[in-house]
Amino acid sequence: MPKIKIGVLREEKSPPDRRVPLTPLECTELQRAFPDIELHVQPSPIRCYSNEEYTAFGISLREDLADCDILLGVKEVPIDKLLPGKKYFFFSHTVKKQPHNKKLMQALIAKKVQMIDYETLTDLEHNRIIGFGRYAGIVGAYNGIRAYGLRYDLFHVRPAHKCRDKSELEEEMKRVKLPNVKIVVTGGGRVANGVIETLSHLKIRKVTPYEFLHHSFREPVYCQLHSKDYHEAKDGHSWTLKEFFDHPDHYFSTFKPYTKVADLLITAHFWDPRGPVLFTKEEMRSPGFHVAVIADISCDINGSVPSTVKSSTIDEPFYGYNPKTDAIDIPFSKDSVTVMAVDNLPCELPRDASDGFGRDLVERVFPALLGNDPEQMIERASICKDGKLTKGFEYLKDYAF
C-alpha cells in the first residue's frame, strides 16, 4: 500500500506569516502515530521554527511538494501556487464571501481542489475544534492593556512580538500597574478564554455585569458579557441561543450602558453581519461615552465596533478614531478613542500559537483524516471538491462562479 504523502507549505502570502501548522516535534509525533504517512516540509527563511529545527528532528525538507496528496498551510495560498486536484488545509477566508478572496475561491473550484478550511472543522454541535483563538485573546488583551498604559503614561511594556514566547510575555506583565479601571470583555469562546487568561495573570478581579454597571471599585476589575447579556429580542420574547444564531436580526443591542462606565473594551465575540452592532457612531459622539481604549480582537472592519474602520499592524498596532469627525487620528489623542485592531494577533507569539494549533491538528483532525471519520468531519468541513461546492457551502454559488 503506497504511503500518503503530506506536505507542509511555506507561507507566501504578503505580509509574511511566521506560524506553522505543525512544529518539528509534532511532525515526529504524527509520523509515529500514523506510520503509513510520508511527511515533507517546504524550506522557509521566515518560519518561527527554522529549517534546522525540522531537520534536527529528522524531518525531510523538500522544495517540490507536487507529489504530495495533502498540503497544509496557515494563511491563504497564492493562486499561482495552488496545485490542481490536491487536498488543502488552510484558512481560506472565503466562507463569509470575503470580497478580496473571491478570485481564490474561483481558483479552488477551477483547479478541482478539495478545500478544508480550519475554520469549518467542527463537531456535530457546530463547535470549532481547531484554531488560533486562544492566542489571539492572550495577545489582544495584552495589547489593550499596553495601549491603556501608553495613553495615560502609566507604564511601558514591550510589544508582544518582541517577547520570545508566552513565558517572556508573562514576565513583562509584572511591570503593569493599573489604577481602578473598568474593563468589559465580550464573548465566551476560545478568544475570550485567552483574554481572561491574560486578565487573570494580571490578577484583575472579575465582577458581575450588575456590579460593573452600578458599583465603584478601588482596584481594576473586569466583567465578561455573553450574547444574552447585551441583546434583547425586538418583539420582547425571552432570549434563546438557537434563535439568536439562526436569526440575529430579530435582536437589538443593549450594550450602551456599558459604554458609559467602561474605560477599556476588549471584544472577543463572533459577529454575524445580519445582527446588530455593539454600539453606533452616534452613541460614540454622545457626552456619556466613556470608553477610552478599544482592543477589537474580532476586528470586523466597519462591523460590530464602529471605530474599527481599518485593521492595524503588528508594528503599528494602535490608531486613534475621532468620533466627532469620523476620522482616523494619532493613537493617543485626548479627542479620540485609542483602537487596537490587529487582525493577525497570534503571529505575535508564533511559536506558542503554532504549538497549540498543531497539537489540536494531530490529536483532533488527523485521526479523522487518516483513519475513521464516523462524524464525517472532513467531508462537512470541505468547502469544495472535484470542481463543485459541497452541500453545506452551496450558499457561496454566486461568489464562487
C-alpha positions as CSV (number, residue, x, y, z in Angstrom):
1,M,0.0,0.0,0.0
2,P,1.6,3.4,-1.0
3,K,2.2,5.9,1.7
4,I,0.0,9.0,2.0
5,K,2.3,12.0,1.3
6,I,1.7,15.1,3.4
7,G,3.4,18.4,2.7
8,V,3.8,21.4,5.0
9,L,3.8,24.6,2.9
10,R,5.9,27.6,3.1
11,E,3.8,30.7,3.9
12,E,3.9,33.0,0.9
13,K,1.2,35.5,1.5
14,S,2.3,39.1,2.0
15,P,2.8,40.3,4.7
16,P,4.6,37.1,5.7
17,D,3.2,34.9,8.5
18,R,5.7,33.1,10.7
19,R,3.3,30.5,12.1
20,V,3.4,26.8,11.1
21,P,0.6,24.2,11.1
22,L,3.0,21.6,12.6
23,T,6.0,22.1,14.8
24,P,9.1,19.8,14.3
25,L,8.1,17.8,17.4
26,E,4.5,17.4,16.2
27,C,5.8,16.2,12.8
28,T,7.6,13.3,14.5
29,E,4.6,12.6,16.7
30,L,2.4,12.5,13.6
31,Q,4.7,10.1,11.8
32,R,4.8,7.9,14.9
33,A,1.0,7.8,15.2
34,F,0.5,7.1,11.5
35,P,3.3,5.0,10.1
36,D,1.7,5.0,6.6
37,I,2.4,8.7,6.0
38,E,5.4,10.3,4.4
39,L,5.9,13.9,5.5
40,H,7.9,16.7,3.8
41,V,8.4,20.3,4.8
42,Q,9.0,23.1,2.3
43,P,12.0,25.2,3.3
44,S,11.3,28.7,4.6
45,P,13.6,31.6,5.8
46,I,10.9,33.2,7.9
47,R,9.2,30.5,9.9
48,C,9.3,30.7,13.7
49,Y,10.8,27.2,13.6
50,S,13.9,27.1,11.5
51,N,14.7,24.6,8.7
52,E,17.4,23.3,11.0
53,E,15.0,22.6,13.8
54,Y,13.0,20.4,11.4
55,T,16.0,18.5,10.1
56,A,17.2,18.0,13.7
57,F,14.0,16.0,14.3
58,G,14.7,14.0,11.1
59,I,12.0,15.8,9.1
60,S,12.6,15.9,5.3
61,L,12.9,19.3,3.7
62,R,11.7,19.5,0.1
63,E,11.1,22.4,-2.2
64,D,8.8,20.5,-4.6
65,L,5.7,19.2,-3.0
66,A,3.8,18.3,-6.2
67,D,3.6,14.6,-5.4
68,C,2.0,15.2,-2.0
69,D,-1.6,14.2,-1.5
70,I,-2.4,16.6,1.3
71,L,-0.9,20.1,1.7
72,L,-1.0,22.1,5.0
73,G,-0.6,25.8,5.3
74,V,-1.8,28.6,7.6
75,K,-2.9,31.6,5.6
76,E,-4.2,31.7,2.0
77,V,-2.1,30.0,-0.6
78,P,-1.4,32.3,-3.6
79,I,-3.5,31.3,-6.6
80,D,-0.5,30.7,-8.8
81,K,0.9,28.3,-6.2
82,L,-2.3,26.1,-6.0
83,L,-1.7,22.6,-7.3
84,P,-4.7,21.1,-9.1
85,G,-6.6,18.2,-7.6
86,K,-4.9,18.3,-4.2
87,K,-6.4,18.3,-0.7
88,Y,-5.6,21.6,1.0
89,F,-5.9,22.7,4.6
90,F,-5.5,26.5,5.3
91,F,-7.5,29.5,6.4
92,S,-9.1,30.5,3.1
93,H,-11.2,33.4,4.5
94,T,-14.0,32.7,1.9
95,V,-16.9,31.4,3.9
96,K,-18.2,34.9,4.6
97,K,-17.9,35.8,0.9
98,Q,-14.9,38.0,1.6
99,P,-14.5,40.2,-1.5
100,H,-10.7,40.1,-1.5
101,N,-10.7,36.3,-1.8
102,K,-13.3,35.8,-4.5
103,K,-10.7,35.0,-7.1
104,L,-9.1,32.5,-4.7
105,M,-12.5,30.8,-4.3
106,Q,-13.0,30.6,-8.0
107,A,-9.5,29.2,-8.5
108,L,-10.1,26.5,-5.9
109,I,-13.2,25.4,-7.9
110,A,-11.4,25.7,-11.3
111,K,-8.4,23.6,-10.1
112,K,-10.7,21.0,-8.5
113,V,-9.1,21.4,-5.1
114,Q,-10.6,19.8,-2.0
115,M,-10.5,22.8,0.3
116,I,-10.8,22.0,4.0
117,D,-10.8,25.3,5.9
118,Y,-9.6,25.1,9.6
119,E,-12.5,27.4,10.4
120,T,-15.0,25.0,9.1
121,L,-13.8,22.0,11.1
122,T,-16.5,21.4,13.7
123,D,-18.1,18.8,15.9
124,L,-21.7,17.7,15.5
125,E,-22.8,20.6,17.7
126,H,-21.1,23.0,15.3
127,N,-18.3,23.9,17.8
128,R,-15.0,24.7,16.1
129,I,-12.3,22.2,17.1
130,I,-9.2,23.9,16.0
131,G,-7.9,27.5,15.7
132,F,-5.5,30.1,17.0
133,G,-8.2,31.9,19.0
134,R,-6.6,31.4,22.4
135,Y,-3.5,33.2,21.4
136,A,-5.5,35.9,19.7
137,G,-7.2,36.5,23.0
138,I,-4.0,36.4,25.1
139,V,-2.1,38.9,22.9
140,G,-5.2,41.0,22.2
141,A,-5.8,41.6,25.9
142,Y,-2.1,42.3,26.5
143,N,-2.1,44.9,23.6
144,G,-5.2,46.5,25.1
145,I,-3.6,46.8,28.5
146,R,-0.4,48.1,26.9
147,A,-2.4,50.7,24.9
148,Y,-4.1,51.9,28.1
149,G,-0.7,52.3,29.8
150,L,0.7,54.2,26.9
151,R,-2.3,56.5,26.6
152,Y,-2.0,57.7,30.2
153,D,1.7,57.2,30.5
154,L,1.2,54.7,33.4
155,F,3.7,52.1,32.4
156,H,5.7,50.9,29.4
157,V,5.9,47.2,28.5
158,R,7.5,45.5,25.4
159,P,5.3,44.7,22.4
160,A,4.2,41.1,22.5
161,H,6.1,40.3,19.3
162,K,9.4,41.4,21.0
163,C,8.9,38.6,23.5
164,R,10.4,35.2,22.6
165,D,7.4,33.3,24.0
166,K,4.5,33.4,26.4
167,S,6.7,33.0,29.4
168,E,8.6,36.2,28.5
169,L,5.3,38.0,27.9
170,E,4.2,37.0,31.4
171,E,7.4,38.5,32.8
172,E,6.6,41.7,31.1
173,M,3.1,41.7,32.7
174,K,4.8,42.0,36.1
175,R,5.5,45.6,35.3
176,V,1.9,46.5,34.7
177,K,0.4,48.8,37.4
178,L,-3.2,49.6,36.6
179,P,-5.4,52.1,38.5
180,N,-9.1,51.3,39.3
181,V,-10.1,50.9,35.7
182,K,-13.2,49.0,34.5
183,I,-12.7,46.6,31.7
184,V,-15.5,44.9,29.7
185,V,-14.9,41.8,27.7
186,T,-17.4,40.4,25.2
187,G,-17.5,36.8,24.1
188,G,-17.4,33.3,25.5
189,G,-15.3,31.2,23.2
190,R,-11.6,30.4,22.8
191,V,-10.7,34.0,22.1
192,A,-12.5,35.2,25.2
193,N,-10.9,32.5,27.3
194,G,-7.5,33.8,26.1
195,V,-8.4,37.3,27.1
196,I,-9.4,36.0,30.6
197,E,-6.1,34.2,30.8
198,T,-4.2,37.4,30.5
199,L,-6.5,39.4,32.8
200,S,-6.2,36.6,35.4
201,H,-2.5,36.6,35.1
202,L,-2.6,40.3,35.9
203,K,-4.8,39.4,38.9
204,I,-7.6,41.7,37.8
205,R,-10.8,40.8,39.7
206,K,-13.9,39.6,37.9
207,V,-17.2,41.2,38.8
208,T,-20.8,40.6,37.7
209,P,-22.4,42.8,35.0
210,Y,-24.6,44.3,37.6
211,E,-21.7,45.2,39.9
212,F,-19.8,46.6,36.9
213,L,-22.6,48.9,36.0
214,H,-23.7,50.0,39.5
215,H,-20.7,49.9,41.8
216,S,-17.4,51.7,42.1
217,F,-14.1,49.9,42.9
218,R,-10.7,50.7,44.4
219,E,-9.0,48.2,42.2
220,P,-9.1,47.3,38.4
221,V,-12.0,45.0,37.6
222,Y,-13.5,43.3,34.6
223,C,-16.8,41.8,33.6
224,Q,-17.4,39.2,30.9
225,L,-20.5,39.6,28.7
226,H,-22.0,36.8,26.7
227,S,-24.5,37.4,23.9
228,K,-27.5,37.1,26.2
229,D,-26.1,39.8,28.4
230,Y,-26.3,42.6,25.8
231,H,-29.0,41.5,23.4
232,E,-32.8,41.6,23.6
233,A,-35.5,40.4,21.2
234,K,-37.2,43.1,19.2
235,D,-40.7,41.5,20.0
236,G,-39.9,41.2,23.7
237,H,-39.7,37.4,23.9
238,S,-37.1,35.7,26.0
239,W,-33.5,35.3,24.6
240,T,-32.7,31.8,23.2
241,L,-29.3,30.8,21.9
242,K,-30.6,28.9,18.9
243,E,-32.8,31.7,17.7
244,F,-30.1,34.3,18.2
245,F,-27.7,32.3,16.0
246,D,-30.4,31.5,13.4
247,H,-32.0,35.0,13.4
248,P,-29.7,37.6,14.9
249,D,-31.6,40.3,13.0
250,H,-34.5,39.6,15.5
251,Y,-32.5,41.2,18.3
252,F,-31.1,44.6,19.2
253,S,-28.1,45.6,21.3
254,T,-28.4,46.7,24.9
255,F,-24.7,47.4,25.3
256,K,-25.0,51.2,25.6
257,P,-24.9,51.3,29.5
258,Y,-21.5,49.7,29.5
259,T,-20.1,52.4,27.2
260,K,-20.9,54.9,30.0
261,V,-18.8,53.3,32.7
262,A,-16.1,51.2,31.0
263,D,-12.6,52.5,30.5
264,L,-11.3,49.7,28.3
265,L,-13.3,47.4,25.9
266,I,-11.9,44.1,24.7
267,T,-14.1,42.5,22.1
268,A,-13.8,38.7,21.6
269,H,-17.3,37.9,20.3
270,F,-18.3,36.5,17.0
271,W,-20.4,39.0,15.0
272,D,-22.9,38.0,12.3
273,P,-23.4,40.8,9.8
274,R,-27.1,40.1,10.0
275,G,-27.1,41.1,13.7
276,P,-27.0,44.4,15.5
277,V,-23.8,46.3,16.0
278,L,-22.4,46.6,19.5
279,F,-23.0,50.4,19.5
280,T,-23.2,53.1,16.9
281,K,-21.0,56.1,15.8
282,E,-23.8,58.3,17.1
283,E,-23.5,56.8,20.6
284,M,-19.8,57.3,20.4
285,R,-20.4,61.0,19.9
286,S,-22.6,61.3,22.9
287,P,-21.1,63.1,26.0
288,G,-21.7,60.0,28.1
289,F,-19.4,57.7,26.1
290,H,-16.6,56.8,28.4
291,V,-14.5,54.1,26.7
292,A,-11.0,55.4,26.0
293,V,-9.4,52.3,24.6
294,I,-10.9,49.6,22.4
295,A,-9.0,46.3,21.8
296,D,-11.0,44.9,19.0
297,I,-9.8,41.3,18.7
298,S,-12.8,40.4,16.5
299,C,-11.6,43.0,14.0
300,D,-14.6,43.2,11.7
301,I,-13.9,46.3,9.6
302,N,-16.9,48.7,9.6
303,G,-18.7,46.0,11.6
304,S,-19.8,45.5,15.2
305,V,-17.4,48.1,16.6
306,P,-17.8,51.3,14.6
307,S,-14.4,52.7,15.5
308,T,-12.7,49.7,13.7
309,V,-12.5,51.5,10.3
310,K,-9.3,49.6,9.3
311,S,-7.1,46.9,10.7
312,S,-3.8,47.8,12.3
313,T,-0.5,46.0,12.1
314,I,1.9,44.3,14.5
315,D,4.4,47.0,14.0
316,E,1.9,49.8,14.4
317,P,-0.9,48.3,16.4
318,F,-2.7,51.4,17.6
319,Y,-4.6,54.3,15.9
320,G,-7.0,56.9,17.1
321,Y,-10.6,57.2,16.0
322,N,-12.2,60.6,16.4
323,P,-16.0,60.1,16.8
324,K,-16.7,63.8,16.2
325,T,-15.0,63.9,12.8
326,D,-15.4,60.2,12.0
327,A,-11.7,60.2,11.0
328,I,-8.5,58.4,11.9
329,D,-6.3,60.3,14.3
330,I,-3.0,59.8,16.1
331,P,-3.2,56.9,18.5
332,F,-3.3,58.6,21.9
333,S,-5.1,61.9,21.2
334,K,-7.4,63.0,24.0
335,D,-10.0,63.8,21.4
336,S,-10.0,60.2,20.1
337,V,-10.6,56.7,21.2
338,T,-7.5,54.5,21.0
339,V,-8.1,51.5,18.8
340,M,-6.1,48.2,18.6
341,A,-7.3,46.2,15.6
342,V,-4.5,43.9,14.7
343,D,-6.0,41.1,12.5
344,N,-3.2,38.5,12.9
345,L,-2.6,38.7,16.7
346,P,-1.4,35.1,17.1
347,C,1.6,36.0,14.9
348,E,3.0,38.0,17.8
349,L,3.7,34.7,19.7
350,P,4.1,32.4,16.7
351,R,5.9,29.5,18.5
352,D,3.4,29.1,21.3
353,A,0.5,29.7,18.9
354,S,1.8,27.1,16.4
355,D,2.4,24.5,19.2
356,G,-1.1,24.7,20.5
357,F,-2.6,24.7,17.0
358,G,-0.5,21.7,15.8
359,R,-1.4,19.8,18.9
360,D,-5.1,20.0,18.1
361,L,-4.3,19.2,14.5
362,V,-2.5,15.9,15.4
363,E,-4.9,14.9,18.1
364,R,-8.3,16.0,16.8
365,V,-8.1,16.3,13.0
366,F,-5.6,13.7,11.7
367,P,-7.4,10.7,13.2
368,A,-10.5,11.6,11.1
369,L,-8.4,12.5,8.1
370,L,-6.2,9.4,8.0
371,G,-8.4,6.9,9.8
372,N,-12.1,6.6,10.6
373,D,-14.4,9.6,10.4
374,P,-17.8,8.5,11.7
375,E,-19.0,12.1,12.1
376,Q,-17.9,13.0,8.5
377,M,-16.0,15.9,10.0
378,I,-13.6,16.2,7.0
379,E,-16.5,16.0,4.5
380,R,-18.5,18.6,6.4
381,A,-15.5,20.9,6.5
382,S,-14.8,20.7,2.8
383,I,-15.9,23.9,1.1
384,C,-15.4,22.5,-2.4
385,K,-14.3,19.2,-4.1
386,D,-14.0,18.0,-7.6
387,G,-14.8,21.4,-9.1
388,K,-18.1,21.8,-7.1
389,L,-19.2,23.4,-3.9
390,T,-20.2,20.8,-1.3
391,K,-23.8,20.7,0.0
392,G,-23.1,22.8,3.1
393,F,-21.5,25.6,1.1
394,E,-23.8,26.0,-1.8
395,Y,-24.7,29.4,-0.5
396,L,-21.4,30.5,-2.0
397,K,-22.6,29.8,-5.5
398,D,-22.9,33.5,-6.6
399,Y,-19.4,34.1,-5.1
400,A,-17.6,31.0,-6.4
401,F,-18.7,31.0,-10.1
